């Protein structure tokens, strides 16, 4: 029996150092029916030449422009035929048997559209990694957090989140996606460019009746912030994209009250940043709100909106993670969610 085809697609932008460090671990993956593809997003360094010289078995696609995470993956995956796509960051070190448990889980659960491994910190392997930890959740106001990571606090991995379960979103750092469903959903929303586009995709998948899962039997190690460093642009994209995501996917009766609350909370964050001397944080949030207004007046802006989900959305915390974290000082997933 032939194993399902798995295309591991690494989106690269000036990532020569990461490719040199982490491609060998990907090549050492034990899964037999795999392809490893470098999708270069108009790099200006010698990434492509380096891979051609040192990793001849890696397939290469070259984009003539940098379309960000969302647009870059849509461009690359439209050219690839496979049963499963793996969206893998260039700064991820994988373990030899990381593919098999996820493929087995997804093959046994045909309604599962996407799945992620357990993400641990590359530099601090005893800690969960920020970009997904052991599976992504979201609270009632649209703030994402994870099993093992709440805001900037990453918990120690003590096997407390080792069970496979349904989640709200799978991390784009190492995201397995059923190829047919990715195409059915129209892929990632290229408007996002980078940050939270995978959450939007998973939300749309759930609205369409699919499930998202975490498979902690698969383990990878993520450096984090490998492509876009922390700063004003990252803050802008996070705030703007999160608000766009809410507008796209929330039913109108929820959006009419949740969006004003979120805008108000964003405003508090912005003024707090300004009062502590971080003018870049303040201006990034202001620009994010202006960009939301601009987006709202563009045509074809709300694809993916459903009045009611076809199934109960999984991985949703009905309370406010902001209240639990900042007011009640609960900094772990288990203390907040109770699981």
N, C-alpha and C positions, 0 to 999 in steps of 0.2 A: 504493500500500500504506500503510495507516494504521499509524503507529508505536504501540508498546505504551503504554498509559496509565500515567503516573507521577504519583502524588500525593505532593507534598512537604509533610510535616506537621511544623510547628514547634510544639513544646510550650512554652508560655510561662507563667512565673510571675513577675510583677512585673519584666518584662524590657523596659520601655519604651525604655531607652537602647540596648540591643542591637538591638531591632527597628528603631529609627531609623537605627542605623549599618549594619546588615547586610541588612535586607530588600531594599534596592535592588539588591544584587548577585544575590539570588535571583530577583528579578523580571527581571533582565537575562539569565537563563539562556536559551540559544538553542534548547533542545529544544522541539519544537512541541506535543506532546501532553501537556501538564503542567497540573496544578492546584496552587495554593499555598494551603495551609490553615493557619490559626492555631488551635491547640487550646489554649484558655486554661484554666489549672489553678487557677481561683478566685483570680485576681490581685486585689490590693487597690489597685494603682496605676491609672493611666489608659491602660494598654496597649491595651485593646480599643478605646476611643474614639479613641485616636491612630491605630490602624490603619484604623479605619472612615473617618476623615477624610482620611488621607494616602495610603492604599493600598487604594483601593476595589475593586480586582480580587481582593484576597485574601479567600478564604472564611473564615468564623469559626465555631468551635464553642466554646461556653462551658460549662465544667464548674462545678457548684455547690460542689465541694469539691476540695481539693488532694490528689490521689491519688498524688503522686510521679511519677517518670519511668515506672515500670512500669505502675502502675494508670492513670495519665493517658493513656498511649499505647494501652493496651487499650481504654479507654473511647472514645477518639477513632477508632481504626482500625476498631472494630466498626461505625461509622456511614459508612464510606467504601468505595466500590467502585472498584477500580483493579487494573491488572495488577501494578504495583509500588508499594510504599510506600517513601518515603524518610524516615527518622527523622532530623531535622536540628535540631541545637541552635540556639538563638537567637543564640549568639555565634560563629557561623561565617560567614566571608566566602567565597563561592564564586567560581569563575572561569566565564566565559560558557559554555564547552563541557564542563563537568564531568559532565553527565548522559550524553551520548552514548556515551562509551567504556564505561561500566559497563553500560548497557542492551545495547549490542552484545555485550559479553562474556557477560552472563547469557542473552541470547537464543541465543547459540551454544553454551551449556552448560546444558541444561535441568536438570541435577542440582545446579546452583549455587543455593542457597537465599538466600544473603546475600552482600553484597560491600561493600567500603569503598574510598573514594578514598585518596590519599596525604594525610595531615594534616600540615601545617606550622604553625609558630607564627605567629600573627598579628603579634605584636610583634617577633619575631626570625625573619623568613621563611627564613633560611638554616638554621634548626634544625627537626628533626622535633618534632611536638607530642606531649605526654605521653599523651593519650587515644587512642592507637591507632597513631600514626606511620604506618608503611607496612604494617601488618598485624599482628594479634595472635597471639601464641603462648602456650603454657603449659608449665610444667615438670612433672616427675613428681609433685611434691607439691602441685600446684595453684596455684603462683604465676604470675600473668599478667605477660607482658612483651611487647615488640613489636620488629619490625624497625625499629630506629632509636631505641628507648627501653628501657633496662633500669633498673628502679627509678626513681630521680630523675634519671638521666643521659640527656639527649636529645642524640643525635648531630647533627652537621652533615649536611645533605642534599648528598651529592656524587654523586648518581645511583647509589649502590651498591645501592639497593633498588627499582630502577625496573622490574623484571620482574614481570609478573602471575604470581601463584602461589597455590596453596591454602594457607590459613592455618587457625588454630584458631578465632579469633573476629574479628568485624568490629566496629569502634568504633561505639558508640551515638551518638557526636557527629555522624556522617554515614553512616548505615547504610541501604543499599538492601536491601530484603527482597521476595522473591517473595510477593505477598499471599496466595495460596492456601496456601503453606507456613506462613506466619505463623499463619493461622487453623487449619491442621491441627495445629500444635504447641500450640494454646491460647494463643498470644501470650506475652508476658513474664510472669514469675512476680511477681504483685503483692505478695507477701510481702517482696520485696527493697526495695521503695519506690524506692531509687536506689542505684546503684553495683553493677556486675558482673552486672546482670540480662541484659545483652546477651551476656555470656560464657556464662551459663547457657543462654540460648536457642540460641546457636550450638552448644554442646555437645549439647543435645538434638536439634538438627537433624542433626548428624553421626551421632549414635546411630541416627537414623531413616534414615540412608543418603544424606543430602545432603552437599554440599560448601560450604565458605565460601571466598571468594576476596578478594584484594587487587588493585586495579586502579590502579596508580600513574600511568597516563596521565591519570587524573582527579585534579585537585589542588584542595584547599580549605585555608583558613587559619582556625585555631581559637584563640580567646582562652584558653579553659580556665577551669575553676572559676567558670563564669559564673552558676550557679544556687545551688550549695551551697558556701560557702567552706570552706577548710581549717579543721579544728578537731575537737573531740571527737566531734560527730555523724558527721562524715565518716569518722573513724577507726573508730568503732563499726560503721557500715554496711559498710565495706570488710572488716573482719575477720569480722563476723557472716555477711555474705552469701557470702563466699568459703567459709566452713566449711559453710554450708547447701548451697551448690553441690556441694561434694565429696560430702556425704551423699546428695544426690539422684542424682548421675550416675556415681559410681565403682561398679564391681562390688564385691560384698561382700568378696571375697578380697583386694582392694586396700585397701578402706576400713578394715578391721580393724587394719591396721598404719600406714597413712598418716595417719589421723585423730589417733592419739596422738602421732605425730611432729609434726604440725602444731600441736597444742595445746601441746606442749613448746616449739616454736620461738616460738609466740605469747607464751608465758610469759617466755621470754628477752627478747623485745622489750619486753614490759610492764615488767619489772624494770629493764631498761636505761633506759627512759623515766623511771621513778620515781627512779632513782639520779642522773639528770641534771636532776632537778627538774621534769619534765613529768608532773605528777600526772594531768592530763586524759587524756593518752595511756594511762597505766596503767589508770585507771578505765574508759576506753572499751573496752579489750581485755577487762577483767574482765566488763563488762556484755555484751560480745559473746558470751562463753562461756556466761554465764547464759542469754542469749537463745537460743543454740543448743539448750540443754537444754530450754527451754520449747517451742521449735519441734518438737523430736523427739517430744514427747508429744501433739502436735496431730494430729488425723485428717487424712487426705488430704495427707500432708506429702511424699511421695516420688514424686509423679507425674513421669514422665520417666526413671525408673531402668530401666536395661537390664543384664542379667547380662553380656552381651558385645556390643560394637559390631557393627553389621551390616557395616561396612567398617573398614579401618584408619583410626584417627583421625589427621588431618593437623595439622601445626603443634604437635606435642608434642615437647619436649626431654626426652630420657630421663634426663638427669642433674638436678642441683639447681642452679638459678640462684642460690640463696642462697649456696651453697658457692663457685660460680665468681665471684660479684660481691664478696662480703664477705671471703672467705678468699684466693682466688687473684687478687683485684683486677682481674678482667676486666670492663670496663664497657661493652663494645659487643656488639651482637647477633652480629656476625660472629666475634668472638673466642670467644664462648661456644658458639655453634651450629656455626660453621665454614662458614656459607653467606653 
